Each structure stands twice: as structure tokens, then as C-alpha cells.
Amino acid sequence: MRELDYLICGDAYTSDAVLRVHRELCLRFGGRFSGSPEGAAAGEFLAHTITGYGLDSIEKEAFPITRWTRGETELTLLSPVVKPLPCLALPYAPACDREFKVVDLGMGHEDDFRRVNRSPVGLAVLVDDANPVSGRQLHRLHKYLAAREAGAGAFVFVQVEPGMLARTGSLAFNHQTRKSEIPAIGVSAETGAELRERLRHGDVCLRLRMAHLLEPAEDHNVIADLHGSGKRSDLIIVGGHFDGHDIAQGAVDNASGTAVIVEIARLLEPLRRHLAGNIRFVLFSGEEMGLIGSHFHAARYSDPGTIRLVCNLDCVAGSRLKFMLQNSQELVAPVQAMVSDLPAEIDVRECLVPFSDHFPFILRGIPGIQVARSGSGGRGWGHTCADTFEKVGLHELQSCAAQVASIILRLDRLSPWPGRYKDPDSVRALLAESGMEPLLRYEGHWPWPD
């Protein structure tokens, strides 16, 4: 393996191909929003680039979406003074022209709902993009759904990091519950602080006007296969999403992961005779709108046992990586051994991350790894207009591509394979323990009939 590591590293560190792909994604195609012309053009660019690297087949996999197009959004403070406030509509938010009184629900956990001395019914609720240091961690969608179920009139998602940057993020639109969606916006830490200061002295009233367009449309995943030596017929799927949001370039989230996946394909193609099985590279779209592309793609495998592993790269720009094993405790020790064989610092642990493109495969019992940058756990620039190209450098892309390519090669050659397909009962128990059942039912992705 050491000789193959040298080949991978030598190729990775003497080429700027990965940076060129990253810059094209950011500067030529912008946010690559799902269903947009820029997103479709980015898919064409990626397919063309991978074709040039000599992989065996390229496929554009079409899937239906409900396209959301941002319209005018106005937030006005009506009392105790009248003034406009900056905000961002969250994708899939419905049209709205209403006035709301405001209540502060802190981090949006159950205790926060209980501690307020007024019902949130019909009110605009302020909810932070933050979680306690310990205890259950809630995603934006958990908090939105809790507010909706409590009868809130609107959801105001407050960024916690300063800089006048409102954070976006979709509502994972559900066609069946379309009429019960509530208006939702993101505001900056500074706007949230002002609203909370005014609430200390009395009632606060807002007017929210939004007009957006919802329409049926089509989006595409990009799929490329790299056939190995033929010793095995199974697949390792290496994937990540290339779509971003309509407010920024999505440089970290997730042009970084996309560029690295394309680079791994370039690095491994000359080494295909050393692969025992096959590698399928899947560049998903629709991730930011609710894992739409990966749910569609995962459903095409009638026999999940043909997939050895799913490796998902999401937000990999950073000085240090973490490998998060998804419902795959049996893979922790082998992956740690592989990491220790490399001159790299990579954190390895098991945890469930339900909000990225590996998750539809985890629902089907397939072992998975999410690769991301290691850090404090916050989003940083992600989901803000500041997620721009200069935040990502050549060296971090090169090192990530070299490290992950070497690990993928080892995972492919590992024999006997320790990964285990999880039966439906085990998966259901995991989802119940993680508190994901209500949200999956709301999204229409709960795998079992009532």
C-alpha cells in the first residue's frame, strides 16, 4: 500500500486540478441552487470534467423536484418603533403578508417551550441556531417542526455568530402538508439581539411580507463508475452534493466536497487494476432542499447488499478531517487502523448525522461514513452569503483528496469485509433512539407503514 500512497500523494500534490474545479463551481456557477439554470449547468460541467478523466460511464440521473424561486421579502418592526429589518426567507417558505407579535423561544428545545409564560400560538417565535453544550442536539428542521406543531404563526431563525449574516436553510418541503407550512425567515445575530432587547421592555410586533414561486421541475444527479479488477462486483459509493443555496457560492458547503470527489476519481483511475471491487462516484443535487437527489438515487438499489459502503464528503475544507461512522461501530477499529497507517491527523468516531446524503442509505441498512472538516461543530460560513471561494485553499483540497483516496483504496481491498448490513428492525430502533421518527414522517421518508 505504501507505494500506492506515494503515487496518490505525488499526483495530488503536484496538480492544481482540484482547485480549478472548485473555482469553476464557485465563480462560474454561483450557488448551484437545486432546479436553477446554474445548478443544471454545473452538473453538465462536472459530467464533462469526469468524462475527461477516463472513467467507465457517465450518467445524468433525472429526478422531480418542487422548485422554489425566491421573491421579495420584507420584515418590518412595527412596535415599539417602526423600522425595516434585514432578513432572508428560508427555502420552501410560503408566501405571507401578516403581522405577528413575537415570543423568544431561545434554542427551541422542549424546556424553552415550557419556560415561556405565553402560548406561541399565532406568534412569531425567535429560535437560535444553537444547542446546549451537552444533551440532545436539534437541527433547524427539528426546531421548525416543533414550532409549527405548537401552533406558531412564523419561525424566525436567529444566527448566533456575529457579522450581520443571516443563515439560510430549507424547510424540507412536504407536498402533503403544503397548506400547513408556516412562514420562516433567517435573521442575523445582531437583529436577533435587537428583537430580544426590545422584548425585555414590552411587546414587539412585526410585519412579514414574502412572495415566492413554487413550481414542478426537474433536477439531476451526476454518476460516474470506475470498474476495478473484477475480483468483486460490489460497490463503494463515494458521493456528496454539488448544489448549494441561492444566496452564496457554497464554497465550503459543498463545492469543497464536490471538487475533492472529482479529484479522487482522477487520482484512482490510473490505479483501477488495484481495486478489487468498483467505485461509483455520485454527485448529488437537491441535498440542501431535503436530500432529494440522494433519496431518489438510494431507491434504485433493489439489493442494498451490493453496496459495500457509502462515503459522503460534505464540507471538507479545513486543516483536519473527521470520519463519522454511521451506524457502523464494527468499522471504527479498522478505519482507525487505516488512518494510523497514513501521515495524517484524522478524527474517527461513530455518530449518526441524519442531514446529509449518506442518510438515505443508512435508512436501508448500508454502512456509511461522513467525511467533514473537524472543528467546533458550528457551520462557520456555511449557509450564509459569506461562503465564498477564497475561504478554501489549494493545500486543504489536495490533502483531503489524497487522504480520502488512500482510505477508499484500503476500504476496497479490506478482506474479510467487517461491515454489516443492518436489518430494518435495527435501523428502526436507531431512528427511534435518535428522535428522528417525527421529522422523517413529516418529510415523507419514514420507511415503514403505520
N, C-alpha and C positions, 0 to 999 in steps of 0.2 A: 504493500500500500504506500510505503514511503515514496517510491519512485513516481507513483501516480499523483501523490500530493505535490511533488516538485513540478510535475507537468501542469497541474491545475494552477498552482500559485504563480509559476512562471508566466503562463498565458494571461492570468487575471491581472497581475501587477505590471505587465508591460503593454497593456492595451487601455485605451480610454473609451472603448465601445460602450461600456455600461453608462458612463456619464453622458455620452452623446444621445443614447436612448432616453435617459432621464430628462435631459434638457429639451429634447424634442417634445416629449409628453407635456412638459410644463409650459414651454414658451410657444409652441405651435398649436397645442390643442386645449390649453387652459384647464378648466376643472373637469372636462370629460364627463359631464353630468349625464346620468342614465337617460337615454332616449333623445339626447340632443344631437345636432349635426356634428358638434365637436367630438362627442363620445363615439359616434359611428366612424368618423374619420380616424380617430385614434386606434380603433380596432383594426381598420384597414392597414394603418402604418405598422402595427405590431405583427399582423399576419405577414406582411411583406418582409419585415425585418427577419422574422424567424425562418421564413422560406429561404432567405439568403444564407442562413447558417447550415442548410443541408439536412434538416430533419425530414422524417419519412412522410408525413402527411400534415396538411393544414386544413382545419375545418372551422367555418364560422357557424356557430350554433345559435339559431334564432329562437327567441322566446318572447311571449307577450308581456307587456307592462302597461300600467296606467301612468302615462307621462304627466308630470306636474310641472307647469311653467309658472315661474314667479311673476306676480303682478305688483301693483302698487301696495305698499304697506305704510300706514301712518299710525303712530302711537302718540296720543296727546294727554298730558296731565291736565285734568280739569279742575281739581281741587286738592290742596288748598290754594294753589295758584294755577294759572293757565300757561303751559309751555309745551313745545314739542319735545319728544324723547326719541333717541335713536333706537332702532330695534331691527331684528331680522325675523321674517316669517320662517317657521320650520317646515321643510318639505312635507307635502300632503296636508298641510293645514287648510281648513275650508275657508271660503270667503266669509267676511264678517263686517258688520258696521254696528257696533254696540258700545254701551257704556257699562263699566264694571266698577264696583268697589273692590278693594284689594285686601288680601289677608296674607300674612307671612307664614309659610309652612317650612321654613328652614331647609333642611336637607331632604325633606319629603319622605321620611321614614314613618312607620306606624306611630311611634312616640310623638313625632311632630304633629301628626293629625290629631292626636289625643290631647296635646297640651294647649292648643288654641281654644279660647273661650267663646268662639263663634263658629257656626257651621260654614263650610266652604261652598255650600250650595249657591250657585249663581254668581260666585265671586271669581275674580282673577287671583290665582294663587301664585305667590313667589316661591320658587323651588330652586335650591342651589345645585350646581353641577359638582357635588362633593359628597363624600361619605365619611363616616366615623373612622378613626384610626383602626379600631377593631370591630368585629361583628360583621353582620351581613352587609355586603356591598350591592347597592342598587344601581342599575343602569338608568339612563334617561327614560327609556320606554317603560320600565317598572314604575317610575315616578309619574309619568304621564298617565298611564293606565289607572293608577291609584287615584289620581286627581279626577279623572273622568268618572270612575266608578263612584266617587264621593259626591258627584254632582257639581263639580266646579264649572264655572262658566268659561274660563280661559286659563291657559297654562303659560306662565312666564318663567322661562328657564334662565337662571342667573349664572353667568360666568363667574368663577371665583378668583381667577388670576387677573391682576390689573393690566391696563393698557388700552382701555376703550375698545375691546374686542368682544363683540357678541359671538356666541358659539352656535353653530347650526347643527342639524341632525334630524333625520326623518322620523316620522311617526309610524313607520312600518304599516302603511295603509292597508286596511282590510275592507275589501269590496262589500262584504256582508254587513258591516257596521258603519257604512259610509255616513249615514244621516246622524249618527250619534257621536261623530268626532267633534272635539271642541277646538276652538282657535288656539294656536300655540305659537309663541314667539321666543326668540333668544334676546337677552339684553346683556350689556357689559357689566362687569363688577361695579363700576362707578355708578351706572344707572340704578343697579340694584341697591347700592348703598344709599343713594338719594331717596329712593322709594321707602326704604326701611327707616331712615331718619325721619321722614315726614310721618310715617305711621306711628312713631313714638309720641307724636303730638296730636293725633286725631285721625279721622277717616281720610283715606286717599281714594280719589275717583279717577279712572282712566277712560279714554275713548280709544277703541281699536278699530281701524278700518283696514280691511285686506280684500284684495281681488286677485284670484289666481285661476289658472286654467287646468282642468283635468280632462284628459282625452286618451282613448286607447292608442297604443303604439307598439313598436317592436324594438327589441334590443338584441345584442349578440354577445356570446362568449367566443373567445378565440382558443382553439385547441390544436396542439401540435404533439405528435408522437415521436419518440426516439426508441427504436427497436434495438434490443440488446442482442446477445449471442444466441438466444433461442433456448437456453438451458431451462428457462422457466417461462410461463406465459402470463404470470401475474403482473400487476401494475403498481408502481408508486406514482401517485398523483402529486405533482409539485404545482401549487397554484397560489393565486392572490388576485385581488381586484384591481382593475385599472381605472374604474370610474371614480370620480370624486364629487365634490359639490360645486354648485354654480357660482359660488362667491370667491373662489380662490383657485390656485393652480394645483392644489393637492400634492405638493412636492414630497412631503413625508408620508402622507396618507392619501394615496398609496402609490404614487409614482416611484417611490424608493423600492417597494417590494416588486412592482412590475418590472422595473429595469433590471433588478437582480435576477428575477426568474428568467428573463430573456438572456441574460449573461450566463446563467447556469446552463441553459440549453446550448449556448455557444461553446462553453468550456467542456461539456460532457460529450458533445457529438463526436469529436475525434477519438474518444475513449470508449465508444459504444461496444467494442468487442470485449471489454472488461465487465460489461453489465450482464448479469445472469438473467434478469427479467427485463421489463420495459418501463420507460419513464413517460408519463403523459403530463405535458405542461398545459395548464388551463388558466387562461387569463379571464377572470370573471368580470361581468358588468352587473349593475344593479345591486351591488353589495350595500351601498350607502342608503338604498331605498328599502332595505329589508332582506338582504341575502337572496334576492330574486333569482339571479343567474345561477348561483350555486345550488339552490333548492331544485331548480329545473334540471341542472346537469346531474345531480346526485340521483334523481329519479330514473335516469336512463339505465342504471346498472341493475339488471334483474337478479344477478348473483353478487351481492356485496363481497363475497369471499374471494372474488377475482382481484380485489384491491388489497394489496399488502399494507399500505399506509397512505394517509393524506398528509402532506406537509404544506402548510399555509403560511405565506410570508406577508405580513401586514405591519407596516410602519417599522421598517428595519434600519432606518438611518440613525446611526448612533455609534459610539465608540465600543459598546459592548452589547452582545446579543443575549437573549434568553430563549430557551426551548421549553415551551409549556406542553407537557404531555397531557393529552385529552382522554380521560377515562382509560388510561393505559399504564397503570402502575408497573406492569411487567416489563415495560420498555425503559423505565427510568435508569436502572443499573446499566443495561447495555449502551444506552446513549451517553451516560456519564463516562463510561469506559472509552467510547469513541472520541468524546471531547478531550479527555485527558491524553489521548494519543496525538493531539494537534497542538501546535504552539498558539493556542487561542484561549481567551477567557470567556467562557460561555456558561451562563447560569442554567441549570437543568432542574426542573421540578414538575410535579403533577398538579394540575388545577384545571377546572372547567371554565372555558371562555366561550359563552354562547353567542357572541355577537360578531363573528367573523366567518369566513367562507368554509372553514373546516366543519362547522357545526352541523349542517345538513347531513354530512357523512357520519358524524358521531351519533346522530339520531338513528342511523341504520346499523350501528354497532361496529363501525370501521375504526380501527385505531388511528389516532391523529396527533400531529404536532403543530402548534402555532409558534412561528418564529417571529419575534419582535425585538425592538431595542429594549435593553434593560435600563431601568431608571426608577424614578419616584412613584410611578404609577399614573401620573397625570397625563393628559393629552398633549400638553405643550402647545405648539402652534396648530395642532390638528383641529379641523372643523372651524377654523377662523380664516379671515381673509389674509392673514399673515403666513399661511402655509405656502411659502413661495420658494422658487428654485434655489436661491442662494443659501437656504438653510441646510442643504445637502451637498456634501463634498465628494470628490473622486475617491479618496482613500477609504472612506467608510463603505462606499458601494463596492469597491474592489475587495476589501477584506470580508465583507458579508458574503459576496458571491463565492469567493474561494473557500471559506469555511463551510458554508452550506453545501456546496458541490461536493466537497470531500466527505461530509457526513452522509449525503444521499448515496454516494458510491458505496460507502460502508454498509448502509442500511440495505441496499440492494444485494450485497454479497453475503450478508449475515446468514449463517446456516448452522443449526436449525433456527428458523424464524421464531422468536419468542412472543411476538404479538398475537393477541387473541381477538377473534370476532366476538362481540358481546351480544348475547341473546336479548330479545325485546324486553323481557322482564327485568333484566339488569339495567338496561337503558332507562326504562320507566322509573325504576327505583332511584336512579341518579337524578333524573329530572325532578322527581318529587322532592328529593333532598335539597336540591338547589333552588327550589321555589320558581321553576320555570314554567310549570303547567299553565297557570292563568294566562301568561303572556303568549305562550305557544297556541293556546286555544283562541285567543283574540286574533292572532295573526293568521289562523287557519292552518298551522303547521303541526298541530298535535297529531302524532302518528296513529293513535288508536281511536276506534269508535267508542262512543259513550256506552 
